[in-house]
Amino acid sequence: MTIKRSEPDNRMSQTVVYGDMIYLAGQIGSGADVTAQTKDMLAEVDRLLADAGSSKSQILSATIWLADIATISEMNAVWDAWINPANPPARACVEARLATPEFLVEVMITAAKS
């Protein structure tokens, strides 16, 4: 099987496809609060999955990191409106110190090809 990497730089690829599996690098968003960053981040997930031949309905697992777990309700409000309720993935959400103080939320996705 061939490994296909998209948007690689010297550190990582944004997407790696191997067989029928799609792995996204950790995605962040921009904005002043968790709501804005989550919306932006999930739009990027949509774009990357579409480019890889998949969609949010094919997400198998998601790991979400929040800079402050007290913002989980804000993030969940955006997540719940975005995710396909008929096909929810396995998910974990934890508090963690992210790469810079400006980052409030990050997600890592594993999906199947459509």
C-alpha positions in Angstrom: 0.0 0.0 0.0 1.1 3.5 -0.7 1.3 6.2 1.9 0.0 9.6 0.7 1.0 12.7 2.6 -0.6 16.1 2.0 0.7 19.5 2.9 4.0 18.3 4.3 6.7 20.6 5.7 9.9 19.7 7.4 8.1 18.7 10.6 4.9 17.0 9.7 2.1 16.4 7.2 -1.4 17.8 7.7 -2.9 14.5 6.4 -1.5 11.0 6.0 -3.6 8.5 4.1 -2.7 4.8 4.3 -5.1 2.4 2.7 -8.6 3.4 3.8 -7.4 5.2 6.9 -6.9 9.0 7.2 -4.9 10.6 10.0 -5.0 14.3 10.5 -2.3 16.2 12.4 -3.5 18.2 15.4 -5.7 21.0 14.1 -6.1 24.4 15.8 -8.2 27.4 14.8 -7.9 31.2 15.1 -10.1 33.5 17.1 -10.4 35.2 20.5 -12.2 32.5 22.3 -12.8 28.7 22.4 -16.1 29.1 20.4 -14.4 30.9 17.5 -11.3 28.7 17.6 -13.4 25.5 17.6 -15.5 26.7 14.6 -12.3 27.6 12.6 -10.6 24.3 13.6 -13.6 22.2 12.5 -13.8 24.0 9.2 -10.2 23.0 8.6 -11.0 19.4 9.6 -13.8 19.5 7.0 -11.4 20.8 4.3 -8.7 18.3 5.0 -11.1 15.3 5.2 -12.7 16.4 1.9 -9.3 16.7 0.2 -8.5 13.1 1.5 -11.8 11.7 0.1 -13.8 11.6 3.4 -16.1 13.6 5.6 -17.0 14.1 9.3 -19.5 11.2 9.0 -16.4 8.9 8.5 -14.5 10.1 11.6 -13.6 7.1 13.8 -11.9 8.9 16.7 -11.2 12.4 17.9 -8.9 13.5 20.7 -9.5 17.1 21.8 -7.2 19.1 24.0 -8.5 22.2 25.8 -6.2 24.8 27.4 -8.8 25.2 30.1 -11.3 22.3 30.8 -13.7 24.9 32.1 -14.4 25.8 28.5 -15.7 22.4 27.6 -19.3 23.5 27.4 -18.4 26.2 24.8 -16.4 23.7 22.8 -19.1 21.1 23.0 -21.8 23.5 21.8 -19.8 24.0 18.6 -18.9 20.3 18.3 -22.4 19.1 18.9 -23.8 21.4 16.2 -21.0 20.2 13.8 -20.8 16.5 14.3 -23.1 14.1 12.4 -25.3 12.8 15.3 -26.0 9.6 13.3 -22.2 8.8 13.2 -20.5 10.1 16.3 -16.9 9.1 16.7 -15.1 7.7 19.7 -13.8 10.8 21.5 -11.6 11.9 24.4 -11.3 15.4 25.7 -8.7 16.5 28.2 -7.0 19.7 29.6 -3.5 20.3 28.4 -1.0 23.0 28.0 -1.0 23.7 24.3 1.9 24.9 22.1 1.3 28.6 22.7 -1.0 30.5 25.1 -3.0 31.7 22.1 -4.1 28.2 21.3 -7.3 27.3 23.3 -8.3 24.1 21.6 -6.8 21.4 19.4 -8.1 18.2 17.8 -6.6 15.2 16.3 -8.7 13.1 14.0 -8.6 9.5 12.6 -11.1 8.8 9.8 -12.0 6.2 7.2 -12.1 7.0 3.5 -15.7 7.3 2.2 
